[in-house]
Amino acid sequence: MKLLRVPEVTEKVGFSRVSIWRLEAAGEFPQRQQITSKTVGWIEAEVNQWIASRHRVERREQAPGGKGTVFSRWSTKLEVAGSSPAGRAFFATLPLP
């Protein structure tokens, strides 16, 4: 069993430390393990399984209809930002199938 430290996990999943901890608090990321009183780590196999369970949006691309941008990230949701025909900014989160 290999434990991954914070820098390894952030690099592997592409999220910041704070984002990982928010996902963990919401029950959407593997729980960290206490290594010492000041050090935590995650079980590599659990992190790899979490990554495998996620969808990957490969790149930034133009949103449907040419308005806005689709952002690249590991997710079970698709996040879109842009502006409406009336010029108002919007942000939408859509579930992926």
CNS distance restraints for C-alpha pairs under 8 A (distance, minus, plus):
assign (resid   1 and name CA) (resid  43 and name CA) 6.84 0.50 0.50
assign (resid   1 and name CA) (resid  44 and name CA) 7.36 0.50 0.50
assign (resid   1 and name CA) (resid  45 and name CA) 7.77 0.50 0.50
assign (resid   2 and name CA) (resid  43 and name CA) 6.00 0.50 0.50
assign (resid   2 and name CA) (resid  44 and name CA) 5.66 0.50 0.50
assign (resid   2 and name CA) (resid  45 and name CA) 7.84 0.50 0.50
assign (resid   3 and name CA) (resid  41 and name CA) 5.43 0.50 0.50
assign (resid   3 and name CA) (resid  42 and name CA) 5.25 0.50 0.50
assign (resid   3 and name CA) (resid  43 and name CA) 4.69 0.50 0.50
assign (resid   3 and name CA) (resid  44 and name CA) 5.69 0.50 0.50
assign (resid   4 and name CA) (resid   8 and name CA) 5.77 0.50 0.50
assign (resid   4 and name CA) (resid   9 and name CA) 6.11 0.50 0.50
assign (resid   4 and name CA) (resid  41 and name CA) 5.09 0.50 0.50
assign (resid   4 and name CA) (resid  42 and name CA) 5.09 0.50 0.50
assign (resid   4 and name CA) (resid  43 and name CA) 6.26 0.50 0.50
assign (resid   4 and name CA) (resid  44 and name CA) 5.88 0.50 0.50
assign (resid   5 and name CA) (resid   9 and name CA) 6.29 0.50 0.50
assign (resid   5 and name CA) (resid  40 and name CA) 6.55 0.50 0.50
assign (resid   5 and name CA) (resid  41 and name CA) 4.56 0.50 0.50
assign (resid   5 and name CA) (resid  42 and name CA) 6.66 0.50 0.50
assign (resid   6 and name CA) (resid  10 and name CA) 6.11 0.50 0.50
assign (resid   6 and name CA) (resid  17 and name CA) 6.94 0.50 0.50
assign (resid   6 and name CA) (resid  40 and name CA) 7.47 0.50 0.50
assign (resid   6 and name CA) (resid  41 and name CA) 6.51 0.50 0.50
assign (resid   7 and name CA) (resid  11 and name CA) 6.16 0.50 0.50
assign (resid   8 and name CA) (resid  12 and name CA) 6.02 0.50 0.50
assign (resid   9 and name CA) (resid  13 and name CA) 6.10 0.50 0.50
assign (resid   9 and name CA) (resid  42 and name CA) 7.63 0.50 0.50
assign (resid   9 and name CA) (resid  47 and name CA) 7.80 0.50 0.50
assign (resid  10 and name CA) (resid  14 and name CA) 5.49 0.50 0.50
assign (resid  10 and name CA) (resid  15 and name CA) 5.32 0.50 0.50
assign (resid  10 and name CA) (resid  16 and name CA) 5.70 0.50 0.50
assign (resid  10 and name CA) (resid  17 and name CA) 6.16 0.50 0.50
assign (resid  10 and name CA) (resid  20 and name CA) 7.63 0.50 0.50
assign (resid  11 and name CA) (resid  15 and name CA) 7.34 0.50 0.50
assign (resid  13 and name CA) (resid  51 and name CA) 7.06 0.50 0.50
assign (resid  13 and name CA) (resid  74 and name CA) 7.44 0.50 0.50
assign (resid  14 and name CA) (resid  73 and name CA) 7.57 0.50 0.50
assign (resid  14 and name CA) (resid  74 and name CA) 7.80 0.50 0.50
assign (resid  15 and name CA) (resid  19 and name CA) 5.94 0.50 0.50
assign (resid  15 and name CA) (resid  20 and name CA) 6.32 0.50 0.50
assign (resid  16 and name CA) (resid  20 and name CA) 6.29 0.50 0.50
assign (resid  17 and name CA) (resid  21 and name CA) 6.28 0.50 0.50
assign (resid  18 and name CA) (resid  22 and name CA) 6.13 0.50 0.50
assign (resid  19 and name CA) (resid  23 and name CA) 6.20 0.50 0.50
assign (resid  20 and name CA) (resid  24 and name CA) 6.08 0.50 0.50
assign (resid  20 and name CA) (resid  29 and name CA) 7.11 0.50 0.50
assign (resid  21 and name CA) (resid  25 and name CA) 6.05 0.50 0.50
assign (resid  22 and name CA) (resid  26 and name CA) 6.24 0.50 0.50
assign (resid  23 and name CA) (resid  27 and name CA) 6.28 0.50 0.50
assign (resid  23 and name CA) (resid  28 and name CA) 4.98 0.50 0.50
assign (resid  23 and name CA) (resid  29 and name CA) 5.34 0.50 0.50
assign (resid  24 and name CA) (resid  28 and name CA) 5.54 0.50 0.50
assign (resid  24 and name CA) (resid  29 and name CA) 4.49 0.50 0.50
assign (resid  24 and name CA) (resid  30 and name CA) 6.25 0.50 0.50
assign (resid  24 and name CA) (resid  31 and name CA) 6.09 0.50 0.50
assign (resid  25 and name CA) (resid  29 and name CA) 7.97 0.50 0.50
assign (resid  27 and name CA) (resid  31 and name CA) 8.00 0.50 0.50
assign (resid  29 and name CA) (resid  47 and name CA) 7.86 0.50 0.50
assign (resid  29 and name CA) (resid  50 and name CA) 6.94 0.50 0.50
assign (resid  30 and name CA) (resid  42 and name CA) 7.20 0.50 0.50
assign (resid  30 and name CA) (resid  46 and name CA) 6.27 0.50 0.50
assign (resid  30 and name CA) (resid  47 and name CA) 6.53 0.50 0.50
assign (resid  30 and name CA) (resid  50 and name CA) 7.35 0.50 0.50
assign (resid  31 and name CA) (resid  42 and name CA) 6.91 0.50 0.50
assign (resid  32 and name CA) (resid  40 and name CA) 6.17 0.50 0.50
assign (resid  32 and name CA) (resid  41 and name CA) 5.44 0.50 0.50
assign (resid  32 and name CA) (resid  42 and name CA) 4.79 0.50 0.50
assign (resid  32 and name CA) (resid  43 and name CA) 7.63 0.50 0.50
assign (resid  33 and name CA) (resid  40 and name CA) 5.47 0.50 0.50
assign (resid  33 and name CA) (resid  41 and name CA) 5.26 0.50 0.50
assign (resid  33 and name CA) (resid  42 and name CA) 5.82 0.50 0.50
assign (resid  33 and name CA) (resid  43 and name CA) 7.62 0.50 0.50
assign (resid  34 and name CA) (resid  38 and name CA) 8.00 0.50 0.50
assign (resid  34 and name CA) (resid  39 and name CA) 6.25 0.50 0.50
assign (resid  34 and name CA) (resid  40 and name CA) 4.58 0.50 0.50
assign (resid  34 and name CA) (resid  41 and name CA) 6.62 0.50 0.50
assign (resid  35 and name CA) (resid  39 and name CA) 5.33 0.50 0.50
assign (resid  35 and name CA) (resid  40 and name CA) 5.15 0.50 0.50
assign (resid  35 and name CA) (resid  41 and name CA) 6.61 0.50 0.50
assign (resid  36 and name CA) (resid  40 and name CA) 6.99 0.50 0.50
assign (resid  42 and name CA) (resid  46 and name CA) 7.48 0.50 0.50
assign (resid  42 and name CA) (resid  47 and name CA) 6.99 0.50 0.50
assign (resid  43 and name CA) (resid  47 and name CA) 6.47 0.50 0.50
assign (resid  44 and name CA) (resid  48 and name CA) 6.10 0.50 0.50
assign (resid  45 and name CA) (resid  49 and name CA) 6.10 0.50 0.50
assign (resid  46 and name CA) (resid  50 and name CA) 6.14 0.50 0.50
assign (resid  47 and name CA) (resid  51 and name CA) 6.23 0.50 0.50
assign (resid  48 and name CA) (resid  52 and name CA) 6.20 0.50 0.50
assign (resid  49 and name CA) (resid  53 and name CA) 6.28 0.50 0.50
assign (resid  50 and name CA) (resid  54 and name CA) 6.65 0.50 0.50
assign (resid  51 and name CA) (resid  74 and name CA) 7.66 0.50 0.50
assign (resid  54 and name CA) (resid  74 and name CA) 6.05 0.50 0.50
assign (resid  54 and name CA) (resid  75 and name CA) 5.53 0.50 0.50
assign (resid  54 and name CA) (resid  76 and name CA) 5.79 0.50 0.50
assign (resid  55 and name CA) (resid  74 and name CA) 5.98 0.50 0.50
assign (resid  55 and name CA) (resid  75 and name CA) 5.45 0.50 0.50
assign (resid  55 and name CA) (resid  76 and name CA) 5.60 0.50 0.50
assign (resid  55 and name CA) (resid  96 and name CA) 7.77 0.50 0.50
assign (resid  56 and name CA) (resid  72 and name CA) 7.53 0.50 0.50
assign (resid  56 and name CA) (resid  73 and name CA) 6.32 0.50 0.50
assign (resid  56 and name CA) (resid  74 and name CA) 4.97 0.50 0.50
assign (resid  56 and name CA) (resid  75 and name CA) 6.40 0.50 0.50
assign (resid  57 and name CA) (resid  71 and name CA) 7.56 0.50 0.50
assign (resid  57 and name CA) (resid  72 and name CA) 5.14 0.50 0.50
assign (resid  57 and name CA) (resid  73 and name CA) 5.93 0.50 0.50
assign (resid  57 and name CA) (resid  74 and name CA) 6.77 0.50 0.50
assign (resid  57 and name CA) (resid  75 and name CA) 7.70 0.50 0.50
assign (resid  57 and name CA) (resid  78 and name CA) 7.80 0.50 0.50
assign (resid  58 and name CA) (resid  72 and name CA) 5.77 0.50 0.50
assign (resid  58 and name CA) (resid  73 and name CA) 7.51 0.50 0.50
assign (resid  59 and name CA) (resid  70 and name CA) 7.82 0.50 0.50
assign (resid  59 and name CA) (resid  71 and name CA) 6.81 0.50 0.50
assign (resid  59 and name CA) (resid  72 and name CA) 4.84 0.50 0.50
assign (resid  60 and name CA) (resid  69 and name CA) 6.52 0.50 0.50
assign (resid  60 and name CA) (resid  70 and name CA) 5.33 0.50 0.50
assign (resid  60 and name CA) (resid  71 and name CA) 4.95 0.50 0.50
assign (resid  60 and name CA) (resid  72 and name CA) 5.40 0.50 0.50
assign (resid  61 and name CA) (resid  69 and name CA) 5.76 0.50 0.50
assign (resid  61 and name CA) (resid  70 and name CA) 5.37 0.50 0.50
assign (resid  61 and name CA) (resid  71 and name CA) 7.29 0.50 0.50
assign (resid  62 and name CA) (resid  66 and name CA) 5.73 0.50 0.50
assign (resid  62 and name CA) (resid  67 and name CA) 6.91 0.50 0.50
assign (resid  62 and name CA) (resid  68 and name CA) 6.14 0.50 0.50
assign (resid  62 and name CA) (resid  69 and name CA) 4.87 0.50 0.50
assign (resid  62 and name CA) (resid  70 and name CA) 6.19 0.50 0.50
assign (resid  63 and name CA) (resid  67 and name CA) 5.68 0.50 0.50
assign (resid  63 and name CA) (resid  68 and name CA) 5.25 0.50 0.50
assign (resid  63 and name CA) (resid  69 and name CA) 5.03 0.50 0.50
assign (resid  63 and name CA) (resid  70 and name CA) 5.53 0.50 0.50
assign (resid  63 and name CA) (resid  80 and name CA) 6.98 0.50 0.50
assign (resid  67 and name CA) (resid  82 and name CA) 5.83 0.50 0.50
assign (resid  67 and name CA) (resid  83 and name CA) 6.47 0.50 0.50
assign (resid  67 and name CA) (resid  84 and name CA) 7.46 0.50 0.50
assign (resid  68 and name CA) (resid  80 and name CA) 6.69 0.50 0.50
assign (resid  68 and name CA) (resid  81 and name CA) 5.21 0.50 0.50
assign (resid  68 and name CA) (resid  82 and name CA) 3.57 0.50 0.50
assign (resid  68 and name CA) (resid  83 and name CA) 6.34 0.50 0.50
assign (resid  69 and name CA) (resid  80 and name CA) 5.83 0.50 0.50
assign (resid  69 and name CA) (resid  81 and name CA) 5.62 0.50 0.50
assign (resid  69 and name CA) (resid  82 and name CA) 6.29 0.50 0.50
assign (resid  70 and name CA) (resid  78 and name CA) 7.38 0.50 0.50
assign (resid  70 and name CA) (resid  79 and name CA) 6.19 0.50 0.50
assign (resid  70 and name CA) (resid  80 and name CA) 4.88 0.50 0.50
assign (resid  70 and name CA) (resid  81 and name CA) 6.90 0.50 0.50
assign (resid  71 and name CA) (resid  78 and name CA) 7.77 0.50 0.50
assign (resid  71 and name CA) (resid  79 and name CA) 6.27 0.50 0.50
assign (resid  71 and name CA) (resid  80 and name CA) 6.69 0.50 0.50
assign (resid  76 and name CA) (resid  95 and name CA) 6.22 0.50 0.50
assign (resid  76 and name CA) (resid  96 and name CA) 5.59 0.50 0.50
assign (resid  77 and name CA) (resid  93 and name CA) 6.23 0.50 0.50
assign (resid  77 and name CA) (resid  94 and name CA) 5.37 0.50 0.50
assign (resid  77 and name CA) (resid  95 and name CA) 4.31 0.50 0.50
assign (resid  77 and name CA) (resid  96 and name CA) 5.19 0.50 0.50
assign (resid  78 and name CA) (resid  93 and name CA) 5.59 0.50 0.50
assign (resid  78 and name CA) (resid  94 and name CA) 4.97 0.50 0.50
assign (resid  78 and name CA) (resid  95 and name CA) 6.07 0.50 0.50
assign (resid  78 and name CA) (resid  96 and name CA) 6.28 0.50 0.50
assign (resid  79 and name CA) (resid  91 and name CA) 7.22 0.50 0.50
assign (resid  79 and name CA) (resid  92 and name CA) 5.75 0.50 0.50
assign (resid  79 and name CA) (resid  93 and name CA) 4.53 0.50 0.50
assign (resid  79 and name CA) (resid  94 and name CA) 6.36 0.50 0.50
assign (resid  80 and name CA) (resid  91 and name CA) 5.68 0.50 0.50
assign (resid  80 and name CA) (resid  92 and name CA) 5.22 0.50 0.50
assign (resid  80 and name CA) (resid  93 and name CA) 6.44 0.50 0.50
assign (resid  81 and name CA) (resid  89 and name CA) 7.48 0.50 0.50
assign (resid  81 and name CA) (resid  90 and name CA) 5.67 0.50 0.50
assign (resid  81 and name CA) (resid  91 and name CA) 4.39 0.50 0.50
assign (resid  81 and name CA) (resid  92 and name CA) 6.43 0.50 0.50
assign (resid  82 and name CA) (resid  89 and name CA) 5.67 0.50 0.50
assign (resid  82 and name CA) (resid  90 and name CA) 5.55 0.50 0.50
assign (resid  82 and name CA) (resid  91 and name CA) 6.70 0.50 0.50
assign (resid  83 and name CA) (resid  87 and name CA) 5.46 0.50 0.50
assign (resid  83 and name CA) (resid  88 and name CA) 5.12 0.50 0.50
assign (resid  83 and name CA) (resid  89 and name CA) 4.16 0.50 0.50
assign (resid  83 and name CA) (resid  90 and name CA) 5.57 0.50 0.50
assign (resid  84 and name CA) (resid  88 and name CA) 5.17 0.50 0.50
assign (resid  84 and name CA) (resid  89 and name CA) 6.31 0.50 0.50
assign (resid  84 and name CA) (resid  90 and name CA) 6.91 0.50 0.50
